[in-house]
């Protein structure tokens, strides 16, 4: 069985990286966000760039949702 990339946090709500692959996904997300911020394009291009970043964010949300295990109720 392959290791999970993301798993439930020990404290708080949500998931966090559990393996180097999970940390790599987070690094890609941060690199994309920084790259979009640093792009010096005309002001009219901003909505298009934001829309172009949505698939990256959606993929990461889907990946973390798939990797998340429901908490056991005790």
mmCIF file as gemmi writes it, N, C-alpha and C atoms, coordinates in Angstrom:
data_model
loop_
_atom_site.group_PDB
_atom_site.id
_atom_site.type_symbol
_atom_site.label_atom_id
_atom_site.label_alt_id
_atom_site.label_comp_id
_atom_site.label_asym_id
_atom_site.label_entity_id
_atom_site.label_seq_id
_atom_site.pdbx_PDB_ins_code
_atom_site.Cartn_x
_atom_site.Cartn_y
_atom_site.Cartn_z
_atom_site.occupancy
_atom_site.B_iso_or_equiv
_atom_site.pdbx_formal_charge
_atom_site.auth_seq_id
_atom_site.auth_asym_id
_atom_site.pdbx_PDB_model_num
ATOM 1 N N . UNK Axp A 1 ? 0.854 -1.188 0 1 0 ? 1 A 1
ATOM 2 C CA . UNK Axp A 1 ? 0 0 0 1 0 ? 1 A 1
ATOM 3 C C . UNK Axp A 1 ? 0.887 1.234 0 1 0 ? 1 A 1
ATOM 4 N N . UNK Axp A 2 ? 0.546 2.189 -0.83 1 0 ? 2 A 1
ATOM 5 C CA . UNK Axp A 2 ? 1.346 3.411 -0.93 1 0 ? 2 A 1
ATOM 6 C C . UNK Axp A 2 ? 1.066 4.337 0.248 1 0 ? 2 A 1
ATOM 7 N N . UNK Axp A 3 ? 2.055 5.116 0.643 1 0 ? 3 A 1
ATOM 8 C CA . UNK Axp A 3 ? 1.817 6.039 1.768 1 0 ? 3 A 1
ATOM 9 C C . UNK Axp A 3 ? 0.889 7.176 1.356 1 0 ? 3 A 1
ATOM 10 N N . UNK Axp A 4 ? 0.129 7.656 2.31 1 0 ? 4 A 1
ATOM 11 C CA . UNK Axp A 4 ? -0.771 8.775 2.039 1 0 ? 4 A 1
ATOM 12 C C . UNK Axp A 4 ? 0.032 10.059 1.921 1 0 ? 4 A 1
ATOM 13 N N . UNK Axp A 5 ? -0.346 10.899 0.965 1 0 ? 5 A 1
ATOM 14 C CA . UNK Axp A 5 ? 0.324 12.186 0.8 1 0 ? 5 A 1
ATOM 15 C C . UNK Axp A 5 ? -0.158 13.171 1.848 1 0 ? 5 A 1
ATOM 16 N N . UNK Axp A 6 ? -1.441 13.091 2.186 1 0 ? 6 A 1
ATOM 17 C CA . UNK Axp A 6 ? -2.052 13.994 3.16 1 0 ? 6 A 1
ATOM 18 C C . UNK Axp A 6 ? -2.826 13.178 4.173 1 0 ? 6 A 1
ATOM 19 N N . UNK Axp A 7 ? -2.911 13.682 5.386 1 0 ? 7 A 1
ATOM 20 C CA . UNK Axp A 7 ? -3.664 13.011 6.424 1 0 ? 7 A 1
ATOM 21 C C . UNK Axp A 7 ? -4.233 14.022 7.392 1 0 ? 7 A 1
ATOM 22 N N . UNK Axp A 8 ? -5.109 13.575 8.28 1 0 ? 8 A 1
ATOM 23 C CA . UNK Axp A 8 ? -5.727 14.496 9.233 1 0 ? 8 A 1
ATOM 24 C C . UNK Axp A 8 ? -4.679 15.108 10.162 1 0 ? 8 A 1
ATOM 25 N N . UNK Axp A 9 ? -4.913 16.357 10.508 1 0 ? 9 A 1
ATOM 26 C CA . UNK Axp A 9 ? -4.019 17.034 11.455 1 0 ? 9 A 1
ATOM 27 C C . UNK Axp A 9 ? -4.214 16.448 12.849 1 0 ? 9 A 1
ATOM 28 N N . UNK Axp A 10 ? -3.156 16.493 13.632 1 0 ? 10 A 1
ATOM 29 C CA . UNK Axp A 10 ? -3.252 15.999 15.004 1 0 ? 10 A 1
ATOM 30 C C . UNK Axp A 10 ? -4.069 16.965 15.856 1 0 ? 10 A 1
ATOM 31 N N . UNK Axp A 11 ? -3.871 18.253 15.62 1 0 ? 11 A 1
ATOM 32 C CA . UNK Axp A 11 ? -4.628 19.298 16.319 1 0 ? 11 A 1
ATOM 33 C C . UNK Axp A 11 ? -5.259 20.199 15.275 1 0 ? 11 A 1
ATOM 34 N N . UNK Axp A 12 ? -6.494 20.586 15.481 1 0 ? 12 A 1
ATOM 35 C CA . UNK Axp A 12 ? -7.154 21.488 14.554 1 0 ? 12 A 1
ATOM 36 C C . UNK Axp A 12 ? -7.983 20.732 13.532 1 0 ? 12 A 1
ATOM 37 N N . UNK Axp A 13 ? -8.39 21.462 12.5 1 0 ? 13 A 1
ATOM 38 C CA . UNK Axp A 13 ? -9.275 20.927 11.483 1 0 ? 13 A 1
ATOM 39 C C . UNK Axp A 13 ? -8.547 20.905 10.15 1 0 ? 13 A 1
ATOM 40 N N . UNK Axp A 14 ? -8.795 19.883 9.36 1 0 ? 14 A 1
ATOM 41 C CA . UNK Axp A 14 ? -8.224 19.819 8.026 1 0 ? 14 A 1
ATOM 42 C C . UNK Axp A 14 ? -7.179 18.735 7.89 1 0 ? 14 A 1
ATOM 43 N N . UNK Axp A 15 ? -6.438 18.824 6.778 1 0 ? 15 A 1
ATOM 44 C CA . UNK Axp A 15 ? -5.406 17.846 6.491 1 0 ? 15 A 1
ATOM 45 C C . UNK Axp A 15 ? -4.067 18.549 6.325 1 0 ? 15 A 1
ATOM 46 N N . UNK Axp A 16 ? -3.01 17.778 6.452 1 0 ? 16 A 1
ATOM 47 C CA . UNK Axp A 16 ? -1.668 18.308 6.272 1 0 ? 16 A 1
ATOM 48 C C . UNK Axp A 16 ? -0.809 17.282 5.559 1 0 ? 16 A 1
ATOM 49 N N . UNK Axp A 17 ? 0.333 17.703 5.007 1 0 ? 17 A 1
ATOM 50 C CA . UNK Axp A 17 ? 1.204 16.774 4.295 1 0 ? 17 A 1
ATOM 51 C C . UNK Axp A 17 ? 1.762 15.703 5.228 1 0 ? 17 A 1
ATOM 52 N N . UNK Axp A 18 ? 1.814 14.461 4.747 1 0 ? 18 A 1
ATOM 53 C CA . UNK Axp A 18 ? 2.324 13.345 5.541 1 0 ? 18 A 1
ATOM 54 C C . UNK Axp A 18 ? 3.572 12.722 4.918 1 0 ? 18 A 1
ATOM 55 N N . UNK Axp A 19 ? 3.874 13.03 3.655 1 0 ? 19 A 1
ATOM 56 C CA . UNK Axp A 19 ? 5.03 12.445 2.975 1 0 ? 19 A 1
ATOM 57 C C . UNK Axp A 19 ? 5.694 13.523 2.117 1 0 ? 19 A 1
ATOM 58 N N . UNK Axp A 20 ? 6.824 13.142 1.499 1 0 ? 20 A 1
ATOM 59 C CA . UNK Axp A 20 ? 7.519 14.129 0.69 1 0 ? 20 A 1
ATOM 60 C C . UNK Axp A 20 ? 6.68 14.52 -0.526 1 0 ? 20 A 1
ATOM 61 N N . UNK Axp A 21 ? 5.823 13.614 -1.01 1 0 ? 21 A 1
ATOM 62 C CA . UNK Axp A 21 ? 4.966 13.948 -2.144 1 0 ? 21 A 1
ATOM 63 C C . UNK Axp A 21 ? 3.952 15.035 -1.766 1 0 ? 21 A 1
ATOM 64 N N . UNK Axp A 22 ? 3.423 14.95 -0.553 1 0 ? 22 A 1
ATOM 65 C CA . UNK Axp A 22 ? 2.506 15.979 -0.081 1 0 ? 22 A 1
ATOM 66 C C . UNK Axp A 22 ? 3.186 17.329 0.032 1 0 ? 22 A 1
ATOM 67 N N . UNK Axp A 23 ? 4.41 17.32 0.568 1 0 ? 23 A 1
ATOM 68 C CA . UNK Axp A 23 ? 5.158 18.577 0.655 1 0 ? 23 A 1
ATOM 69 C C . UNK Axp A 23 ? 5.487 19.115 -0.731 1 0 ? 23 A 1
ATOM 70 N N . UNK Axp A 24 ? 5.731 18.234 -1.709 1 0 ? 24 A 1
ATOM 71 C CA . UNK Axp A 24 ? 5.997 18.678 -3.079 1 0 ? 24 A 1
ATOM 72 C C . UNK Axp A 24 ? 4.763 19.347 -3.688 1 0 ? 24 A 1
ATOM 73 N N . UNK Axp A 25 ? 3.588 18.8 -3.408 1 0 ? 25 A 1
ATOM 74 C CA . UNK Axp A 25 ? 2.342 19.416 -3.901 1 0 ? 25 A 1
ATOM 75 C C . UNK Axp A 25 ? 2.167 20.812 -3.311 1 0 ? 25 A 1
ATOM 76 N N . UNK Axp A 26 ? 2.444 20.954 -2.017 1 0 ? 26 A 1
ATOM 77 C CA . UNK Axp A 26 ? 2.346 22.269 -1.374 1 0 ? 26 A 1
ATOM 78 C C . UNK Axp A 26 ? 3.36 23.233 -1.987 1 0 ? 26 A 1
ATOM 79 N N . UNK Axp A 27 ? 4.58 22.756 -2.256 1 0 ? 27 A 1
ATOM 80 C CA . UNK Axp A 27 ? 5.61 23.61 -2.863 1 0 ? 27 A 1
ATOM 81 C C . UNK Axp A 27 ? 5.189 24.079 -4.25 1 0 ? 27 A 1
ATOM 82 N N . UNK Axp A 28 ? 4.563 23.201 -5.036 1 0 ? 28 A 1
ATOM 83 C CA . UNK Axp A 28 ? 4.078 23.597 -6.366 1 0 ? 28 A 1
ATOM 84 C C . UNK Axp A 28 ? 2.993 24.654 -6.237 1 0 ? 28 A 1
ATOM 85 N N . UNK Axp A 29 ? 2.081 24.482 -5.297 1 0 ? 29 A 1
ATOM 86 C CA . UNK Axp A 29 ? 1.021 25.472 -5.095 1 0 ? 29 A 1
ATOM 87 C C . UNK Axp A 29 ? 1.614 26.831 -4.732 1 0 ? 29 A 1
ATOM 88 N N . UNK Axp A 30 ? 2.579 26.841 -3.838 1 0 ? 30 A 1
ATOM 89 C CA . UNK Axp A 30 ? 3.214 28.098 -3.436 1 0 ? 30 A 1
ATOM 90 C C . UNK Axp A 30 ? 3.964 28.712 -4.619 1 0 ? 30 A 1
ATOM 91 N N . UNK Axp A 31 ? 4.677 27.893 -5.399 1 0 ? 31 A 1
ATOM 92 C CA . UNK Axp A 31 ? 5.412 28.406 -6.559 1 0 ? 31 A 1
ATOM 93 C C . UNK Axp A 31 ? 4.471 29.009 -7.596 1 0 ? 31 A 1
ATOM 94 N N . UNK Axp A 32 ? 3.34 28.372 -7.825 1 0 ? 32 A 1
ATOM 95 C CA . UNK Axp A 32 ? 2.36 28.911 -8.778 1 0 ? 32 A 1
ATOM 96 C C . UNK Axp A 32 ? 1.809 30.237 -8.267 1 0 ? 32 A 1
ATOM 97 N N . UNK Axp A 33 ? 1.485 30.304 -6.975 1 0 ? 33 A 1
ATOM 98 C CA . UNK Axp A 33 ? 0.939 31.544 -6.408 1 0 ? 33 A 1
ATOM 99 C C . UNK Axp A 33 ? 1.959 32.679 -6.498 1 0 ? 33 A 1
ATOM 100 N N . UNK Axp A 34 ? 3.212 32.39 -6.189 1 0 ? 34 A 1
ATOM 101 C CA . UNK Axp A 34 ? 4.252 33.427 -6.269 1 0 ? 34 A 1
ATOM 102 C C . UNK Axp A 34 ? 4.485 33.832 -7.722 1 0 ? 34 A 1
ATOM 103 N N . UNK Axp A 35 ? 4.499 32.855 -8.618 1 0 ? 35 A 1
ATOM 104 C CA . UNK Axp A 35 ? 4.689 33.16 -10.036 1 0 ? 35 A 1
ATOM 105 C C . UNK Axp A 35 ? 3.589 34.043 -10.59 1 0 ? 35 A 1
ATOM 106 N N . UNK Axp A 36 ? 2.36 33.777 -10.215 1 0 ? 36 A 1
ATOM 107 C CA . UNK Axp A 36 ? 1.235 34.6 -10.677 1 0 ? 36 A 1
ATOM 108 C C . UNK Axp A 36 ? 1.346 36.011 -10.111 1 0 ? 36 A 1
ATOM 109 N N . UNK Axp A 37 ? 1.751 36.123 -8.856 1 0 ? 37 A 1
ATOM 110 C CA . UNK Axp A 37 ? 1.875 37.439 -8.237 1 0 ? 37 A 1
ATOM 111 C C . UNK Axp A 37 ? 2.978 38.262 -8.9 1 0 ? 37 A 1
ATOM 112 N N . UNK Axp A 38 ? 4.064 37.609 -9.273 1 0 ? 38 A 1
ATOM 113 C CA . UNK Axp A 38 ? 5.209 38.338 -9.825 1 0 ? 38 A 1
ATOM 114 C C . UNK Axp A 38 ? 5.07 38.663 -11.307 1 0 ? 38 A 1
ATOM 115 N N . UNK Axp A 39 ? 4.1 38.06 -11.985 1 0 ? 39 A 1
ATOM 116 C CA . UNK Axp A 39 ? 3.925 38.359 -13.402 1 0 ? 39 A 1
ATOM 117 C C . UNK Axp A 39 ? 3.539 39.831 -13.563 1 0 ? 39 A 1
ATOM 118 N N . UNK Axp A 40 ? 4.274 40.515 -14.394 1 0 ? 40 A 1
ATOM 119 C CA . UNK Axp A 40 ? 3.96 41.929 -14.617 1 0 ? 40 A 1
ATOM 120 C C . UNK Axp A 40 ? 3.266 42.061 -15.971 1 0 ? 40 A 1
ATOM 121 N N . UNK Axp A 41 ? 1.966 41.898 -15.939 1 0 ? 41 A 1
ATOM 122 C CA . UNK Axp A 41 ? 1.15 41.975 -17.134 1 0 ? 41 A 1
ATOM 123 C C . UNK Axp A 41 ? 0.246 43.199 -17.048 1 0 ? 41 A 1
ATOM 124 N N . UNK Axp A 42 ? -0.309 43.616 -18.162 1 0 ? 42 A 1
ATOM 125 C CA . UNK Axp A 42 ? -1.242 44.749 -18.126 1 0 ? 42 A 1
ATOM 126 C C . UNK Axp A 42 ? -2.399 44.478 -17.17 1 0 ? 42 A 1
ATOM 127 N N . UNK Axp A 43 ? -2.972 45.528 -16.576 1 0 ? 43 A 1
ATOM 128 C CA . UNK Axp A 43 ? -4.033 45.344 -15.575 1 0 ? 43 A 1
ATOM 129 C C . UNK Axp A 43 ? -5.226 44.524 -16.051 1 0 ? 43 A 1
ATOM 130 N N . UNK Axp A 44 ? -5.563 44.563 -17.32 1 0 ? 44 A 1
ATOM 131 C CA . UNK Axp A 44 ? -6.723 43.823 -17.82 1 0 ? 44 A 1
ATOM 132 C C . UNK Axp A 44 ? -6.541 42.318 -17.811 1 0 ? 44 A 1
ATOM 133 N N . UNK Axp A 45 ? -5.332 41.822 -17.614 1 0 ? 45 A 1
ATOM 134 C CA . UNK Axp A 45 ? -5.065 40.39 -17.665 1 0 ? 45 A 1
ATOM 135 C C . UNK Axp A 45 ? -5.302 39.693 -16.325 1 0 ? 45 A 1
ATOM 136 N N . UNK Axp A 46 ? -5.434 40.431 -15.254 1 0 ? 46 A 1
ATOM 137 C CA . UNK Axp A 46 ? -5.532 39.819 -13.922 1 0 ? 46 A 1
ATOM 138 C C . UNK Axp A 46 ? -6.666 38.8 -13.811 1 0 ? 46 A 1
ATOM 139 N N . UNK Axp A 47 ? -7.885 39.081 -14.276 1 0 ? 47 A 1
ATOM 140 C CA . UNK Axp A 47 ? -8.942 38.063 -14.149 1 0 ? 47 A 1
ATOM 141 C C . UNK Axp A 47 ? -8.606 36.777 -14.904 1 0 ? 47 A 1
ATOM 142 N N . UNK Axp A 48 ? -7.995 36.895 -16.061 1 0 ? 48 A 1
ATOM 143 C CA . UNK Axp A 48 ? -7.636 35.706 -16.83 1 0 ? 48 A 1
ATOM 144 C C . UNK Axp A 48 ? -6.609 34.845 -16.118 1 0 ? 48 A 1
ATOM 145 N N . UNK Axp A 49 ? -5.65 35.482 -15.48 1 0 ? 49 A 1
ATOM 146 C CA . UNK Axp A 49 ? -4.63 34.727 -14.755 1 0 ? 49 A 1
ATOM 147 C C . UNK Axp A 49 ? -5.248 34.045 -13.546 1 0 ? 49 A 1
ATOM 148 N N . UNK Axp A 50 ? -6.12 34.74 -12.85 1 0 ? 50 A 1
ATOM 149 C CA . UNK Axp A 50 ? -6.787 34.128 -11.7 1 0 ? 50 A 1
ATOM 150 C C . UNK Axp A 50 ? -7.625 32.926 -12.125 1 0 ? 50 A 1
ATOM 151 N N . UNK Axp A 51 ? -8.3 33.049 -13.243 1 0 ? 51 A 1
ATOM 152 C CA . UNK Axp A 51 ? -9.101 31.94 -13.75 1 0 ? 51 A 1
ATOM 153 C C . UNK Axp A 51 ? -8.192 30.778 -14.159 1 0 ? 51 A 1
ATOM 154 N N . UNK Axp A 52 ? -7.027 31.082 -14.717 1 0 ? 52 A 1
ATOM 155 C CA . UNK Axp A 52 ? -6.092 30.033 -15.115 1 0 ? 52 A 1
ATOM 156 C C . UNK Axp A 52 ? -5.539 29.277 -13.917 1 0 ? 52 A 1
ATOM 157 N N . UNK Axp A 53 ? -5.475 29.903 -12.754 1 0 ? 53 A 1
ATOM 158 C CA . UNK Axp A 53 ? -4.961 29.245 -11.548 1 0 ? 53 A 1
ATOM 159 C C . UNK Axp A 53 ? -6 28.356 -10.879 1 0 ? 53 A 1
ATOM 160 N N . UNK Axp A 54 ? -7.259 28.518 -11.213 1 0 ? 54 A 1
ATOM 161 C CA . UNK Axp A 54 ? -8.309 27.725 -10.581 1 0 ? 54 A 1
ATOM 162 C C . UNK Axp A 54 ? -8.142 26.217 -10.786 1 0 ? 54 A 1
ATOM 163 N N . UNK Axp A 55 ? -7.748 25.745 -11.981 1 0 ? 55 A 1
ATOM 164 C CA . UNK Axp A 55 ? -7.563 24.288 -12.116 1 0 ? 55 A 1
ATOM 165 C C . UNK Axp A 55 ? -6.465 23.732 -11.199 1 0 ? 55 A 1
ATOM 166 N N . UNK Axp A 56 ? -5.405 24.496 -10.971 1 0 ? 56 A 1
ATOM 167 C CA . UNK Axp A 56 ? -4.338 24.047 -10.072 1 0 ? 56 A 1
ATOM 168 C C . UNK Axp A 56 ? -4.889 23.915 -8.657 1 0 ? 56 A 1
ATOM 169 N N . UNK Axp A 57 ? -5.604 24.919 -8.201 1 0 ? 57 A 1
ATOM 170 C CA . UNK Axp A 57 ? -6.185 24.873 -6.866 1 0 ? 57 A 1
ATOM 171 C C . UNK Axp A 57 ? -7.216 23.756 -6.754 1 0 ? 57 A 1
ATOM 172 N N . UNK Axp A 58 ? -8.039 23.578 -7.778 1 0 ? 58 A 1
ATOM 173 C CA . UNK Axp A 58 ? -9.053 22.512 -7.756 1 0 ? 58 A 1
ATOM 174 C C . UNK Axp A 58 ? -8.394 21.133 -7.697 1 0 ? 58 A 1
ATOM 175 N N . UNK Axp A 59 ? -7.296 20.951 -8.407 1 0 ? 59 A 1
ATOM 176 C CA . UNK Axp A 59 ? -6.59 19.666 -8.379 1 0 ? 59 A 1
ATOM 177 C C . UNK Axp A 59 ? -6.037 19.376 -6.992 1 0 ? 59 A 1
ATOM 178 N N . UNK Axp A 60 ? -5.5 20.385 -6.328 1 0 ? 60 A 1
ATOM 179 C CA . UNK Axp A 60 ? -4.946 20.183 -4.996 1 0 ? 60 A 1
ATOM 180 C C . UNK Axp A 60 ? -6.06 19.9 -3.989 1 0 ? 60 A 1
ATOM 181 N N . UNK Axp A 61 ? -7.165 20.602 -4.098 1 0 ? 61 A 1
ATOM 182 C CA . UNK Axp A 61 ? -8.291 20.344 -3.199 1 0 ? 61 A 1
ATOM 183 C C . UNK Axp A 61 ? -8.814 18.925 -3.416 1 0 ? 61 A 1
ATOM 184 N N . UNK Axp A 62 ? -8.928 18.5 -4.672 1 0 ? 62 A 1
ATOM 185 C CA . UNK Axp A 62 ? -9.402 17.143 -4.962 1 0 ? 62 A 1
ATOM 186 C C . UNK Axp A 62 ? -8.43 16.1 -4.42 1 0 ? 62 A 1
ATOM 187 N N . UNK Axp A 63 ? -7.14 16.343 -4.545 1 0 ? 63 A 1
ATOM 188 C CA . UNK Axp A 63 ? -6.14 15.403 -4.052 1 0 ? 63 A 1
ATOM 189 C C . UNK Axp A 63 ? -6.198 15.279 -2.538 1 0 ? 63 A 1
ATOM 190 N N . UNK Axp A 64 ? -6.3 16.391 -1.846 1 0 ? 64 A 1
ATOM 191 C CA . UNK Axp A 64 ? -6.357 16.331 -0.39 1 0 ? 64 A 1
ATOM 192 C C . UNK Axp A 64 ? -7.678 15.729 0.077 1 0 ? 64 A 1
ATOM 193 N N . UNK Axp A 65 ? -8.761 15.973 -0.635 1 0 ? 65 A 1
ATOM 194 C CA . UNK Axp A 65 ? -10.054 15.387 -0.263 1 0 ? 65 A 1
ATOM 195 C C . UNK Axp A 65 ? -10.018 13.872 -0.434 1 0 ? 65 A 1
ATOM 196 N N . UNK Axp A 66 ? -9.391 13.42 -1.507 1 0 ? 66 A 1
ATOM 197 C CA . UNK Axp A 66 ? -9.29 11.984 -1.768 1 0 ? 66 A 1
ATOM 198 C C . UNK Axp A 66 ? -8.42 11.297 -0.724 1 0 ? 66 A 1
ATOM 199 N N . UNK Axp A 67 ? -7.367 11.977 -0.273 1 0 ? 67 A 1
ATOM 200 C CA . UNK Axp A 67 ? -6.429 11.389 0.677 1 0 ? 67 A 1
ATOM 201 C C . UNK Axp A 67 ? -6.937 11.439 2.116 1 0 ? 67 A 1
ATOM 202 N N . UNK Axp A 68 ? -7.916 12.288 2.397 1 0 ? 68 A 1
ATOM 203 C CA . UNK Axp A 68 ? -8.39 12.471 3.774 1 0 ? 68 A 1
ATOM 204 C C . UNK Axp A 68 ? -9.182 11.241 4.224 1 0 ? 68 A 1
ATOM 205 N N . UNK Axp A 69 ? -8.923 10.822 5.443 1 0 ? 69 A 1
ATOM 206 C CA . UNK Axp A 69 ? -9.685 9.746 6.043 1 0 ? 69 A 1
ATOM 207 C C . UNK Axp A 69 ? -10.659 10.341 7.054 1 0 ? 69 A 1
ATOM 208 N N . UNK Axp A 70 ? -11.889 9.845 7.085 1 0 ? 70 A 1
ATOM 209 C CA . UNK Axp A 70 ? -12.822 10.369 8.078 1 0 ? 70 A 1
ATOM 210 C C . UNK Axp A 70 ? -12.352 10.027 9.495 1 0 ? 70 A 1
ATOM 211 N N . UNK Axp A 71 ? -12.555 10.952 10.399 1 0 ? 71 A 1
ATOM 212 C CA . UNK Axp A 71 ? -12.186 10.722 11.782 1 0 ? 71 A 1
ATOM 213 C C . UNK Axp A 71 ? -13.162 9.751 12.427 1 0 ? 71 A 1
ATOM 214 N N . UNK Axp A 72 ? -12.642 8.917 13.276 1 0 ? 72 A 1
ATOM 215 C CA . UNK Axp A 72 ? -13.529 7.99 13.987 1 0 ? 72 A 1
ATOM 216 C C . UNK Axp A 72 ? -14.189 8.724 15.146 1 0 ? 72 A 1
ATOM 217 N N . UNK Axp A 73 ? -15.479 8.511 15.302 1 0 ? 73 A 1
ATOM 218 C CA . UNK Axp A 73 ? -16.222 9.151 16.38 1 0 ? 73 A 1
ATOM 219 C C . UNK Axp A 73 ? -16.148 8.263 17.611 1 0 ? 73 A 1
ATOM 220 N N . UNK Axp A 74 ? -15.664 8.83 18.686 1 0 ? 74 A 1
ATOM 221 C CA . UNK Axp A 74 ? -15.553 8.035 19.911 1 0 ? 74 A 1
ATOM 222 C C . UNK Axp A 74 ? -16.456 8.578 20.973 1 0 ? 74 A 1
